[in-house]
Amino acid sequence: MGQEDARILDKSAIRNAATIIMLRDAGTRPRVLMGQRGKAAAFMPSKFVFPGGAVDAVDARIPLACAPTPDCATRLANQSDLPAAALLAAATRELWEETGLLLGAPDPRAETIAAPQGWRGYLATGHLPDGDALRFVFRAITPPGRPRRFDARFFMADAERLANDPDDFSSAEDELSHLQWVPLDEARGFDMPFITEVVLAEIGAILKGEAQPGVPFFNNTGEISRFERL
């Protein structure tokens, strides 16, 4: 295989990813946190999305302050060899990097960890990711033929679990612009990827108590797309 072929193959490889849906005012008029990707982004340019991104190798080195629920851990392990803790940590890190919002629990171990790149600012707050604060609600693998492919796990968390001001995005990096809390009943008016619309529909069903058992999974590992429930 030539170097050019190797580069093409590498670009089409499926990377593990974690996305987080922060929910606010669930009992009144639910809102979710969204931001807009840059127009020059290789993946989903200019689209409004939830905070999230690829799982980094260092995410597996970050301990959780609290373990996920047994149901969450079991469903994350279904058709996956990736440790649940790495996915939960990645979702927490991506939220911190892209929005400046701190989701986690105080833990003295945070001060003793040799903080890897991407985690230094977070660990300096004295917090570790709180697995109990995240609910696994969706999984989707990007279909073949896209410039980037991800095996994305979507988590939902309540804004009441945040350790800082949910309206303060001053510490956010510049990957997402126009960060805002979007009312669920207005979100469809935003320019967003199809999968984001599907996830929003699932969130709406969960809030209404109408969701089907299990976690929806768009499985695009093969040539034929399959819809499953984990």
Backbone as CSV, one residue per row, in Angstrom:
resi,resn,N_x,N_y,N_z,CA_x,CA_y,CA_z,C_x,C_y,C_z
1,MET,0.848,-1.206,0.000,0.000,0.000,0.000,0.878,1.248,0.000
2,GLY,0.614,2.181,-0.899,1.374,3.415,-0.960,0.994,4.381,0.149
3,GLN,1.817,5.433,0.314,1.560,6.405,1.367,0.239,7.129,1.146
4,GLU,-0.090,7.448,-0.114,-1.338,8.146,-0.392,-2.528,7.270,-0.034
5,ASP,-2.448,5.966,-0.380,-3.526,5.046,-0.028,-3.671,4.942,1.480
6,ALA,-2.548,4.922,2.184,-2.586,4.829,3.642,-3.265,6.044,4.246
7,ARG,-2.976,7.229,3.662,-3.598,8.449,4.189,-5.111,8.420,3.964
8,ILE,-5.536,7.956,2.794,-6.969,7.875,2.511,-7.636,6.903,3.469
9,LEU,-6.995,5.743,3.701,-7.552,4.751,4.607,-7.658,5.312,6.011
10,ASP,-6.626,6.036,6.433,-6.618,6.596,7.781,-7.762,7.583,7.956
11,LYS,-8.040,8.393,6.926,-9.107,9.386,7.013,-10.475,8.725,7.134
12,SER,-10.613,7.528,6.557,-11.905,6.867,6.581,-12.091,5.983,7.806
13,ALA,-11.050,5.867,8.647,-11.150,5.025,9.830,-12.202,5.586,10.783
14,ILE,-12.867,4.695,11.473,-13.902,5.105,12.419,-13.256,5.379,13.771
15,ARG,-13.421,6.598,14.267,-12.861,6.977,15.571,-13.965,6.999,16.625
16,ASN,-13.623,6.566,17.816,-14.566,6.660,18.918,-14.745,8.119,19.309
17,ALA,-15.978,8.480,19.647,-16.276,9.869,19.998,-17.336,9.917,21.083
18,ALA,-17.375,11.033,21.778,-18.360,11.241,22.833,-18.962,12.633,22.683
19,THR,-20.260,12.704,22.780,-21.004,13.959,22.650,-21.885,14.125,23.873
20,ILE,-22.039,15.358,24.319,-22.824,15.587,25.526,-23.952,16.586,25.274
21,ILE,-25.145,16.204,25.699,-26.325,17.059,25.591,-26.634,17.590,26.980
22,MET,-26.305,18.856,27.198,-26.632,19.477,28.483,-28.074,19.963,28.428
23,LEU,-28.843,19.567,29.421,-30.272,19.870,29.463,-30.563,20.827,30.611
24,ARG,-31.416,21.785,30.329,-31.765,22.811,31.326,-33.284,23.004,31.340
25,ASP,-33.833,23.284,32.517,-35.268,23.575,32.658,-36.133,22.435,32.134
26,ALA,-35.756,21.218,32.474,-36.464,20.048,31.949,-37.931,20.019,32.358
27,GLY,-38.249,20.582,33.523,-39.620,20.524,34.016,-40.523,21.632,33.521
28,THR,-39.961,22.614,32.830,-40.765,23.740,32.350,-40.693,23.827,30.824
29,ARG,-39.696,24.549,30.323,-39.469,24.614,28.879,-38.043,24.167,28.614
30,PRO,-37.845,22.892,28.297,-36.493,22.335,28.184,-35.638,23.076,27.162
31,ARG,-34.357,23.251,27.532,-33.385,23.849,26.637,-32.141,22.973,26.590
32,VAL,-31.472,22.953,25.450,-30.239,22.190,25.284,-29.128,23.128,24.820
33,LEU,-27.910,22.797,25.200,-26.758,23.631,24.855,-26.223,23.248,23.487
34,MET,-26.117,24.237,22.590,-25.614,24.001,21.243,-24.671,25.120,20.824
35,GLY,-23.827,24.815,19.852,-22.937,25.819,19.289,-22.742,25.539,17.819
36,GLN,-22.161,26.488,17.112,-21.991,26.356,15.655,-20.541,26.042,15.306
37,ARG,-20.347,25.012,14.483,-19.013,24.674,14.007,-18.562,25.681,12.947
38,GLY,-17.267,25.835,12.802,-16.723,26.780,11.835,-17.016,26.367,10.403
39,LYS,-17.099,27.335,9.520,-17.417,27.027,8.128,-16.276,26.311,7.416
40,ALA,-15.074,26.364,7.969,-13.932,25.683,7.359,-13.701,24.296,7.955
41,ALA,-14.536,23.879,8.887,-14.357,22.575,9.524,-14.530,21.454,8.501
42,ALA,-13.693,20.410,8.616,-13.773,19.286,7.682,-15.013,18.437,7.929
43,PHE,-15.515,18.467,9.161,-16.664,17.634,9.525,-17.814,18.538,9.956
44,MET,-18.913,18.442,9.236,-20.129,19.199,9.540,-19.887,20.711,9.643
45,PRO,-19.307,21.331,8.627,-19.041,22.773,8.684,-20.320,23.589,8.819
46,SER,-20.255,24.623,9.655,-21.323,25.615,9.853,-22.580,25.040,10.522
47,LYS,-22.553,23.785,10.906,-23.731,23.184,11.521,-23.783,23.470,13.028
48,PHE,-25.004,23.551,13.553,-25.188,23.647,15.000,-25.189,22.239,15.573
49,VAL,-24.383,22.046,16.602,-24.183,20.720,17.172,-24.105,20.817,18.696
50,PHE,-24.099,19.657,19.336,-23.814,19.568,20.768,-22.299,19.530,20.959
51,PRO,-21.797,19.923,22.118,-20.359,19.777,22.383,-19.950,18.301,22.303
52,GLY,-18.794,18.048,21.729,-18.321,16.672,21.630,-17.141,16.556,20.694
53,GLY,-16.547,15.366,20.675,-15.411,15.137,19.797,-14.820,13.765,20.028
54,ALA,-13.676,13.515,19.409,-13.041,12.209,19.461,-12.511,11.896,20.854
55,VAL,-12.538,10.617,21.191,-11.948,10.144,22.438,-10.431,10.133,22.271
56,ASP,-9.721,10.762,23.203,-8.257,10.765,23.184,-7.728,9.625,24.044
57,ALA,-6.535,9.152,23.729,-5.938,8.053,24.500,-5.808,8.412,25.978
58,VAL,-5.534,9.682,26.263,-5.332,10.087,27.660,-6.625,10.037,28.468
59,ASP,-7.783,10.031,27.798,-9.044,10.019,28.534,-9.178,8.765,29.398
60,ALA,-8.579,7.674,28.948,-8.651,6.421,29.705,-7.817,6.471,30.978
61,ARG,-6.950,7.479,31.103,-6.102,7.594,32.295,-6.730,8.424,33.395
62,ILE,-7.882,9.021,33.124,-8.529,9.892,34.102,-9.567,9.090,34.891
63,PRO,-9.379,8.953,36.206,-10.357,8.212,36.999,-11.655,8.996,37.159
64,LEU,-12.738,8.287,37.416,-14.025,8.935,37.650,-14.221,9.170,39.145
65,ALA,-14.809,10.298,39.478,-15.154,10.554,40.875,-16.276,9.622,41.316
66,CYS,-17.211,9.367,40.411,-18.338,8.477,40.689,-18.541,7.585,39.469
67,ALA,-18.849,6.322,39.711,-19.058,5.381,38.619,-20.401,5.639,37.944
68,PRO,-20.539,5.248,36.678,-21.847,5.361,36.022,-22.814,4.356,36.627
69,THR,-24.081,4.525,36.351,-25.059,3.550,36.808,-24.778,2.209,36.135
70,PRO,-25.145,1.105,36.772,-24.929,-0.210,36.139,-25.579,-0.318,34.767
71,ASP,-26.762,0.277,34.594,-27.442,0.221,33.300,-26.628,0.947,32.240
72,CYS,-26.108,2.114,32.579,-25.295,2.885,31.633,-24.045,2.109,31.253
73,ALA,-23.357,1.534,32.231,-22.126,0.795,31.966,-22.391,-0.426,31.085
74,THR,-23.500,-1.125,31.345,-23.831,-2.323,30.570,-24.121,-1.976,29.121
75,ARG,-24.883,-0.917,28.895,-25.237,-0.535,27.525,-24.030,0.014,26.767
76,LEU,-23.137,0.711,27.454,-21.923,1.203,26.796,-21.019,0.048,26.381
77,ALA,-21.038,-1.041,27.146,-20.188,-2.194,26.844,-20.746,-3.044,25.707
78,ASN,-22.012,-2.852,25.360,-22.647,-3.633,24.304,-22.014,-3.284,22.946
79,GLN,-21.439,-4.271,22.280,-20.778,-4.098,20.982,-19.664,-3.052,21.051
80,SER,-18.898,-3.068,22.127,-17.806,-2.109,22.284,-16.743,-2.673,23.211
81,ASP,-15.474,-2.486,22.831,-14.357,-2.884,23.683,-13.769,-1.701,24.432
82,LEU,-14.296,-0.525,24.202,-13.764,0.684,24.826,-14.301,0.809,26.253
83,PRO,-13.433,1.068,27.235,-13.918,1.219,28.610,-14.925,2.351,28.728
84,ALA,-15.989,2.109,29.462,-17.023,3.127,29.643,-16.438,4.400,30.235
85,ALA,-15.486,4.246,31.158,-14.911,5.421,31.825,-14.235,6.357,30.836
86,ALA,-13.602,5.813,29.787,-12.929,6.652,28.792,-13.940,7.497,28.025
87,LEU,-15.090,6.916,27.698,-16.135,7.659,26.988,-16.726,8.755,27.862
88,LEU,-16.989,8.435,29.115,-17.561,9.416,30.037,-16.572,10.552,30.290
89,ALA,-15.299,10.207,30.422,-14.277,11.243,30.618,-14.159,12.120,29.376
90,ALA,-14.211,11.508,28.192,-14.095,12.287,26.957,-15.243,13.275,26.819
91,ALA,-16.458,12.845,27.128,-17.608,13.750,27.057,-17.426,14.928,28.006
92,THR,-16.917,14.639,29.202,-16.685,15.686,30.197,-15.616,16.664,29.727
93,ARG,-14.531,16.120,29.171,-13.437,16.976,28.676,-13.890,17.854,27.517
94,GLU,-14.637,17.270,26.581,-15.104,18.045,25.442,-16.021,19.187,25.885
95,LEU,-16.873,18.929,26.853,-17.734,19.999,27.377,-16.882,21.119,27.964
96,TRP,-15.877,20.757,28.721,-14.991,21.739,29.350,-14.236,22.558,28.292
97,GLU,-13.684,21.874,27.299,-12.897,22.560,26.282,-13.761,23.467,25.408
98,GLU,-14.894,22.981,24.981,-15.681,23.702,23.984,-16.634,24.730,24.577
99,THR,-16.933,24.624,25.873,-17.884,25.570,26.475,-17.367,26.235,27.738
100,GLY,-16.360,25.656,28.379,-15.882,26.180,29.653,-16.747,25.759,30.826
101,LEU,-17.724,24.891,30.593,-18.609,24.445,31.673,-18.008,23.217,32.354
102,LEU,-18.125,23.204,33.680,-17.480,22.190,34.504,-18.508,21.196,35.028
103,LEU,-18.434,19.989,34.508,-19.288,18.899,34.971,-18.399,17.880,35.670
104,GLY,-18.656,17.645,36.946,-17.819,16.720,37.695,-18.094,16.828,39.176
105,ALA,-17.297,16.122,39.954,-17.443,16.133,41.407,-16.078,16.404,42.036
106,PRO,-16.045,17.157,43.145,-14.764,17.391,43.824,-14.130,16.068,44.246
107,ASP,-12.821,15.953,44.032,-12.125,14.712,44.367,-10.663,15.043,44.624
108,PRO,-10.132,14.702,45.801,-8.736,15.055,46.111,-7.723,14.401,45.173
109,ARG,-8.104,13.331,44.494,-7.169,12.678,43.567,-6.822,13.577,42.384
110,ALA,-7.675,14.556,42.088,-7.416,15.433,40.940,-6.083,16.162,41.084
111,GLU,-5.695,16.466,42.319,-4.461,17.215,42.544,-3.223,16.329,42.441
112,THR,-3.405,15.022,42.454,-2.262,14.116,42.460,-1.953,13.543,41.082
113,ILE,-2.817,13.821,40.102,-2.645,13.262,38.764,-1.708,14.135,37.937
114,ALA,-0.748,13.502,37.278,0.098,14.237,36.339,-0.772,14.562,35.129
115,ALA,-1.289,15.780,35.093,-2.325,16.144,34.125,-1.814,16.082,32.691
116,PRO,-2.420,15.252,31.863,-2.035,15.200,30.445,-2.624,16.378,29.682
117,GLN,-2.100,16.611,28.495,-2.605,17.676,27.638,-4.107,17.508,27.439
118,GLY,-4.831,18.606,27.573,-6.279,18.574,27.436,-7.007,18.487,28.752
119,TRP,-6.296,18.069,29.798,-6.933,17.892,31.109,-6.381,18.839,32.182
120,ARG,-5.363,19.605,31.853,-4.693,20.403,32.885,-5.624,21.409,33.548
121,GLY,-6.344,22.173,32.738,-7.243,23.172,33.315,-8.363,22.536,34.114
122,TYR,-8.901,21.441,33.601,-10.006,20.769,34.300,-9.544,20.231,35.655
123,LEU,-8.442,19.484,35.684,-7.979,18.892,36.933,-7.562,19.953,37.950
124,ALA,-7.129,21.097,37.462,-6.735,22.183,38.367,-7.914,22.703,39.184
125,THR,-9.134,22.420,38.756,-10.320,22.843,39.520,-10.584,21.936,40.718
126,GLY,-9.860,20.805,40.796,-10.074,19.874,41.901,-11.215,18.901,41.672
127,HIS,-11.660,18.787,40.426,-12.766,17.897,40.093,-12.297,16.714,39.244
128,LEU,-13.092,15.643,39.290,-12.947,14.523,38.377,-14.306,14.266,37.741
129,PRO,-14.328,13.648,36.569,-15.610,13.392,35.899,-16.558,12.559,36.769
130,ASP,-17.812,12.919,36.718,-18.846,12.239,37.505,-19.661,11.344,36.570
131,GLY,-19.335,10.053,36.572,-20.035,9.129,35.692,-21.519,9.034,35.987
132,ASP,-21.894,9.274,37.231,-23.299,9.183,37.621,-24.127,10.329,37.056
133,ALA,-23.466,11.404,36.603,-24.192,12.581,36.107,-24.582,12.442,34.643
134,LEU,-24.042,11.435,33.963,-24.296,11.287,32.529,-25.170,10.065,32.245
135,ARG,-26.114,10.250,31.354,-26.998,9.177,30.926,-26.742,8.880,29.451
136,PHE,-26.473,7.639,29.128,-26.227,7.205,27.753,-27.573,7.138,27.032
137,VAL,-27.728,7.958,25.959,-29.042,8.058,25.316,-29.052,7.715,23.827
138,PHE,-27.867,7.644,23.171,-27.865,7.418,21.724,-26.461,7.014,21.294
139,ARG,-26.413,6.243,20.199,-25.124,5.895,19.586,-25.305,5.884,18.071
140,ALA,-24.346,6.425,17.359,-24.438,6.469,15.896,-23.051,6.410,15.282
141,ILE,-22.905,5.591,14.254,-21.671,5.512,13.489,-21.878,6.248,12.165
142,THR,-20.976,7.145,11.847,-21.065,7.903,10.597,-21.073,6.949,9.407
143,PRO,-21.987,7.146,8.454,-22.035,6.261,7.278,-20.752,6.336,6.449
144,PRO,-20.470,5.313,5.651,-19.285,5.337,4.773,-19.365,6.495,3.777
145,GLY,-18.190,6.896,3.285,-18.128,7.929,2.259,-17.991,9.337,2.791
146,ARG,-17.983,9.509,4.104,-17.833,10.849,4.686,-16.356,11.148,4.932
147,PRO,-15.968,12.449,4.954,-14.561,12.786,5.155,-14.045,12.397,6.538
148,ARG,-14.918,12.306,7.511,-14.582,11.838,8.857,-15.661,10.862,9.292
149,ARG,-15.248,9.804,9.980,-16.228,8.841,10.486,-16.004,8.632,11.978
150,PHE,-17.105,8.655,12.728,-17.035,8.514,14.175,-18.045,7.484,14.663
151,ASP,-17.665,6.791,15.704,-18.595,5.957,16.465,-18.935,6.784,17.698
152,ALA,-20.005,7.565,17.601,-20.314,8.577,18.609,-21.335,8.077,19.622
153,ARG,-20.994,8.229,20.879,-21.937,7.958,21.958,-22.428,9.292,22.489
154,PHE,-23.739,9.414,22.609,-24.359,10.653,23.074,-24.816,10.473,24.525
155,PHE,-24.425,11.436,25.353,-24.803,11.416,26.762,-25.652,12.651,27.083
156,MET,-26.565,12.498,28.030,-27.377,13.620,28.494,-27.049,13.887,29.957
157,ALA,-26.965,15.164,30.301,-26.702,15.553,31.685,-27.509,16.801,32.005
158,ASP,-27.933,16.915,33.261,-28.728,18.059,33.693,-27.811,19.210,34.093
159,ALA,-28.153,20.406,33.676,-27.337,21.585,33.988,-27.221,21.833,35.487
160,GLU,-28.131,21.282,36.268,-28.048,21.445,37.719,-26.827,20.742,38.300
161,ARG,-26.242,19.816,37.536,-25.055,19.103,38.016,-23.768,19.868,37.712
162,LEU,-23.861,20.986,36.985,-22.669,21.772,36.681,-22.111,22.419,37.940
163,ALA,-20.785,22.539,37.994,-20.124,23.141,39.146,-19.832,24.617,38.943
164,ASN,-20.194,25.178,37.800,-20.011,26.613,37.575,-21.242,27.191,36.873
165,ASP,-21.172,28.461,36.549,-22.299,29.186,35.978,-22.632,28.659,34.577
166,PRO,-23.846,28.150,34.361,-24.191,27.597,33.044,-24.260,28.629,31.926
167,ASP,-24.228,29.902,32.276,-24.275,30.954,31.256,-22.913,31.590,30.996
168,ASP,-21.875,31.083,31.662,-20.540,31.660,31.504,-19.709,30.794,30.559
169,PHE,-19.552,31.274,29.324,-18.760,30.548,28.329,-17.415,31.222,28.077
170,SER,-16.978,32.061,29.008,-15.769,32.861,28.793,-14.504,32.016,28.695
171,SER,-14.517,30.803,29.239,-13.326,29.955,29.193,-13.349,28.970,28.030
172,ALA,-14.350,29.086,27.159,-14.475,28.156,26.042,-13.376,28.384,25.015
173,GLU,-12.937,27.284,24.386,-12.042,27.403,23.249,-12.869,27.833,22.042
174,ASP,-12.214,28.037,20.897,-12.903,28.651,19.761,-13.466,27.651,18.751
175,GLU,-13.597,26.388,19.133,-14.098,25.397,18.173,-15.572,25.611,17.850
176,LEU,-16.357,26.027,18.837,-17.773,26.307,18.628,-18.044,27.786,18.866
177,SER,-18.851,28.380,18.001,-19.265,29.768,18.187,-20.768,29.794,18.467
178,HIS,-21.262,30.950,18.848,-22.689,31.138,19.103,-23.237,30.114,20.106
179,LEU,-22.454,29.850,21.158,-22.932,28.946,22.197,-24.185,29.514,22.837
180,GLN,-25.194,28.687,22.982,-26.459,29.169,23.534,-27.330,28.006,23.992
181,TRP,-28.234,28.323,24.904,-29.218,27.354,25.372,-30.448,27.472,24.464
182,VAL,-30.681,26.445,23.694,-31.733,26.470,22.674,-32.982,25.756,23.190
183,PRO,-34.148,26.421,23.195,-35.381,25.729,23.583,-35.621,24.529,22.671
184,LEU,-35.983,23.416,23.268,-36.160,22.195,22.490,-37.203,22.379,21.391
185,ASP,-38.220,23.205,21.666,-39.278,23.395,20.668,-38.889,24.368,19.564
186,GLU,-37.690,24.965,19.648,-37.207,25.854,18.595,-35.987,25.296,17.865
187,ALA,-35.443,24.188,18.371,-34.167,23.694,17.854,-34.233,23.301,16.391
188,ARG,-35.380,22.815,15.930,-35.485,22.378,14.541,-35.293,23.529,13.548
189,GLY,-35.380,24.765,14.012,-35.177,25.911,13.140,-33.716,26.216,12.871
190,PHE,-32.812,25.505,13.553,-31.378,25.708,13.368,-30.855,24.761,12.286
191,ASP,-29.776,25.183,11.619,-29.144,24.350,10.604,-28.278,23.317,11.305
192,MET,-28.735,22.072,11.348,-28.029,21.041,12.097,-27.960,19.747,11.297
193,PRO,-27.029,18.865,11.633,-26.936,17.579,10.951,-28.194,16.740,11.203
194,PHE,-28.457,15.831,10.283,-29.626,14.958,10.420,-29.588,14.179,11.725
195,ILE,-28.404,13.652,12.085,-28.328,12.833,13.290,-28.641,13.654,14.538
196,THR,-28.295,14.942,14.522,-28.615,15.805,15.663,-30.122,15.958,15.804
197,GLU,-30.827,16.075,14.674,-32.281,16.140,14.718,-32.869,14.862,15.309
198,VAL,-32.304,13.728,14.929,-32.803,12.449,15.439,-32.578,12.342,16.944
199,VAL,-31.410,12.764,17.399,-31.111,12.724,18.830,-32.043,13.659,19.598
200,LEU,-32.308,14.835,19.047,-33.235,15.760,19.703,-34.623,15.144,19.842
201,ALA,-35.046,14.407,18.825,-36.340,13.736,18.908,-36.338,12.702,20.027
202,GLU,-35.233,11.995,20.178,-35.125,11.009,21.255,-35.146,11.692,22.626
203,ILE,-34.476,12.825,22.739,-34.496,13.576,24.006,-35.921,14.000,24.340
204,GLY,-36.651,14.482,23.321,-38.038,14.868,23.539,-38.873,13.700,24.019
205,ALA,-38.649,12.522,23.434,-39.401,11.333,23.847,-39.053,10.931,25.276
206,ILE,-37.787,11.059,25.638,-37.370,10.736,27.006,-38.063,11.655,28.005
207,LEU,-38.084,12.949,27.710,-38.686,13.915,28.630,-40.190,13.707,28.778
208,LYS,-40.828,13.204,27.725,-42.268,12.944,27.772,-42.601,11.554,28.307
209,GLY,-41.559,10.765,28.588,-41.784,9.409,29.046,-42.254,8.479,27.952
210,GLU,-41.942,8.816,26.689,-42.423,8.040,25.547,-41.312,7.273,24.835
211,ALA,-40.090,7.307,25.361,-38.977,6.630,24.701,-39.126,5.116,24.816
212,GLN,-38.706,4.402,23.772,-38.720,2.942,23.791,-37.569,2.426,24.664
213,PRO,-37.686,1.212,25.185,-36.604,0.647,26.003,-35.299,0.540,25.213
214,GLY,-34.193,0.704,25.899,-32.888,0.577,25.256,-32.381,1.884,24.675
215,VAL,-31.139,1.836,24.208,-30.473,3.004,23.623,-30.442,2.848,22.103
216,PRO,-31.012,3.785,21.341,-30.982,3.684,19.873,-29.548,3.672,19.349
217,PHE,-29.311,2.847,18.318,-27.976,2.703,17.737,-28.092,2.627,16.230
218,PHE,-27.584,3.674,15.525,-27.466,3.639,14.068,-26.137,2.965,13.744
219,ASN,-26.194,1.723,13.357,-25.003,0.917,13.141,-24.635,0.915,11.660
220,ASN,-23.572,1.639,11.327,-23.102,1.730,9.943,-21.729,1.098,9.780
221,THR,-21.479,0.022,10.529,-20.179,-0.636,10.404,-20.058,-1.396,9.098
222,GLY,-21.166,-1.852,8.530,-21.136,-2.601,7.277,-21.704,-1.801,6.127
223,GLU,-21.932,-2.461,5.024,-22.458,-1.792,3.839,-23.935,-1.444,3.988
224,ILE,-24.639,-2.183,4.852,-26.063,-1.947,5.076,-26.255,-1.295,6.441
225,SER,-26.925,-0.159,6.463,-27.189,0.539,7.711,-28.260,-0.215,8.510
226,ARG,-27.991,-0.395,9.799,-28.924,-1.106,10.656,-29.312,-0.225,11.842
227,PHE,-30.598,-0.255,12.187,-31.046,0.438,13.386,-31.270,-0.602,14.474
228,GLU,-30.573,-0.432,15.590,-30.648,-1.379,16.682,-30.930,-0.639,17.984
229,ARG,-31.152,-1.418,19.032,-31.278,-0.852,20.377,-30.359,-1.629,21.311
230,LEU,-29.548,-0.907,22.026,-28.576,-1.517,22.926,-29.183,-1.730,24.305
